[in-house]
Amino acid sequence: MSATNRTSPSPGPSALRRLLVPGIAAAIGLAILVNLGLWQMQRLAWKEALIERVNADVTRPAVLAPGPKDWPQTVADPLADYRHVAVSGRYLPGAAYYYTSLATTQGAPSGPGYLIYSPLVTDEGWLVMVNRGFVPQGLAADLMAELETPPLGEQKLTGLLRLREQPNWTTPAVDAAKRIWFARDTDRMAKVLGASGSLAPYSIDLDAAFTGPQGLPRAGQTVVKFKNDHLGYALTWFGLAATLAGVFIAYAVQVFRRRA
């Protein structure tokens, strides 16, 4: 048979069979990567809504702090954090320390120190942990004892609602003897302080107006700041999806060329 009568092998079925398994794998991988990118875009929209809501809430007039019947909805609402709330009641004895560090501010205490939390029994009878403000580390013991003692009598307070934190494996252990925490675990704070009753699933960071008479505890130190890397993550996932699609297309072109 002459060379002119030879027929070239068809690139059809055998080439498609070679692409079947890689194609399925690429399609699954592409679907996963695209969905991860879309999920990050949803998280971006949620975070931007949260930032917008918080920036508006912190300057609005305070609303009544959620009571027991509203706690399930408060915990489920991702935008509940930083709501400006008001509460009335009396402090119970005792204080817990939340270790933190404040950025240097001219004319005000900063650096490593503690946020002082005290339990408050509200006029309605339920409890809430109140962050009364910041005290720097290294103060004399008698001064610390004075500062940790909450004011007596009826209190009408305003501040920012902060949902409680759940410690994880990276959180340093609680020093129950010294009452030092490294997470906003208000449930355990109240338990260690012996405050029994119906406890709110959040704490209240007092407004700056409630700073102590000597400038300590320094209230109003809530850092309203959010990490927002969701757009970068989304672009990473979409970029990986585009790379995977490009690699598969290049592979498919080579398969068809070889079969041809």
N, C-alpha and C positions, 0 to 999 in steps of 0.2 A: 504494500500500500504506500502510495506516495505521501510525502509530507503535507501536500496540499489537501489530502483527503482525511488527515487526522483531525479528530474533534477534541477540543479541550474539555477537561472534566468540569462538570457543572459546579458552581459554587453554592448551589442551593441547599439541599437537605443536610449534607454532612457538615457544612459550615454552620448552619443553624443549630445542629445538634451540639457542636462544640461550644456554641455561645449560650446554650440553654441554662446550664448550671451557673456559669459566671453571671449571666443576665439576671437570674433569680436572686442570686446573692447581692448583686449590685442594686437591684430594685429594693430589696429589703433594707440594705444599708442606706440607700438614698432616702427612703421613707423615714427611717429613724432619724437621720441627720436633719432633714427638713422639719420634722415634728419637734425636734429639740430646739431648732431655731425659732419656730413659731411659738413654742412655749416661753422662750426667753423674751420674745416680743410682748407676749401677754404679761409677763412679769414686769417688763419695762413700763407698760401702761399702768399696771397696779402701783408700781413704785412712784411714778409721776403723779398719780392721783393722790397717793398717800402724802407726798411732799406738799402738794398744793393744799390738801385738806389741813395738814398740820400747820402750815404757815398761816392759814386763816384762823384755825382754832385757837392758837396760842395768844392771839390778840383780841379774841372775842370776849364779851362778858361771860363770866363763869355760869355754867348750868349746874343743877343739882347733881351730885355724884350718884351714879347708878346704885340702887338698892338691891336687895336679894332677888327680887322677881326679875330684874333686868340683867343679872350677872351672866346667865347663859348666852344672851344676845351680845353682851359686851365682850365676852371671851371669844365668841365666834366672829366678831367684827374686826377685820384687819386694820380698819381705820380708827379704832377706838383709842389707840395709843396717842398720848399727848393732848387729849381733850381737856379743855380748861373747865375745871369743875369746882364746886363749892360744897363744903360740909361743915356741920356744927356738932360739937360734942365736947367731951372731956378726955384729957390724956390719962392713960393708966401709967403706973410706975414702970420704970425700966427703959432700956435703950439698946439697940443693936447697931453695930458698925459695919458699913459697907465700904471696903477698901477701894480707893480710887486715886486719881491724880488729876489735878486741874492745871490747865495751861496758865502760864505766868500772866497776871493782870496787874497793872500798875495800881498801887494803893490798896490791894486786896489780897487776902491769903491765897496761896496757890501751892502747887507741887503735890507730893504724896500726902494723903490724909484719909479722912473718913467722912462718909455721909451718915448722919445720925438718924436712925429710924426709931420712932416711938409708936406704940399702939394707941389708938383713939377709939373710945366707945362713942358712937354717934347718938344723937338725940332719939333716933329710931331704935337703938339697941344693938345694932350690928357693929362689927369692928372693922377698922382699916388701919394699915400701917402707913405712917406719915413720915416722909423724908423731910426733917426739919432743917437740913442744911449741912454745909461742909465745915469741918474743923481740920486744921493742919496736923500732921503727925508730929509727935515730940513735945506736946504740951505737958505741963506739970500735972501730976495725978489729981491734985485738989481742984485745979481749974477744969480738967476733963470731967470730974465728978459733978462740978457745978453746971457745966455746959450740957451734959447729957440729961440732967434733970428737966423734964418738960414743964412748961408753965402750968400753973394751977387755975382752976375755975373753968367756966364755959369759954369755949374757943369757937370763933367763926372764921374759918380758913378757906383760902382759895389756892389752887395750884393745878399742876398738870397730872392727869391720870397716866400711870405707867403700869402696863400689864406685867404680871410677875414673870420672872425668868425661871427656867428649869436648868439646873446645873448639868453639865455633861462631863465626859471623862477627862476633858482638858481643864476643868475648873478646879482650882486648888481646894483642898478640904476645908470645911468650916472649922474654925477654932471656937468651939462652943464655950470653953472656959473664959475666953476673953471677949466672946460675943462678936467675933469678926467674920464677916461673910465676904465672898468674892463674886457673888451673883445675887440678883434681886429675888431671893427665895423667901418671900414674905411669909409663906405658910410656916416654914421652919423657924423663922425669926420669932413669930408670935408664939409658937410652941415652946421654944427655949425660954422666952420671957414670961411664960405662964399665962399668956392672954388667951383665955378660952371663950368660945362663943362663935357666932356666925361671922366668919372672916371674909372680907371682900377679896376677889381674885386679882386685885390690883393694889398698888400703893399710890400715894399722892405726893408729888414733889412741890413743896410750898413755893409760892411766889416770893420774889425778893423783898416785898414789903414786910414779910414775917421774919426777917433776919433778927438775931438776938440783939439785946441792947448794947452789947460790947462789940458788935460786928460779927459775933459768932453765936451759934452756928450761922454760917453765911448761906441764906436761902436763895432760891432763884438760880441755881447752878445747873439746871437741866441742859444738857448738850443736845440740841435738836439738829441732828446730823445723820444723813443716810448714805450708805454706800450704794452706788448705783452703777454697776458694771454690766447690766443686762444687755445693753446695745452691743457692747464689745463681744459678749458671749454669743449673742445671736449672729453677728457677722462671722464669728469663728465657725459656728455650725453650718451656716449657709456656704461659707467658703469651702469647708470640707466636703459638703454635698456637691458643689460645683467641681471640685477636684476629682471626686469619685466618678462623676458623670463623664468628665473629660478622659479619665484613664480608661473607662470601659469603652467609650467611643473609639479611642485610639486602638485598643485591643481588638475591637470588632473589625475595624478597617484592615488591620494586619491579617486577621483570619481570612477575610474575603479575598484579599490580594493573594495570599498563599494558595488558596483553593482555586483561584483563577489561573 
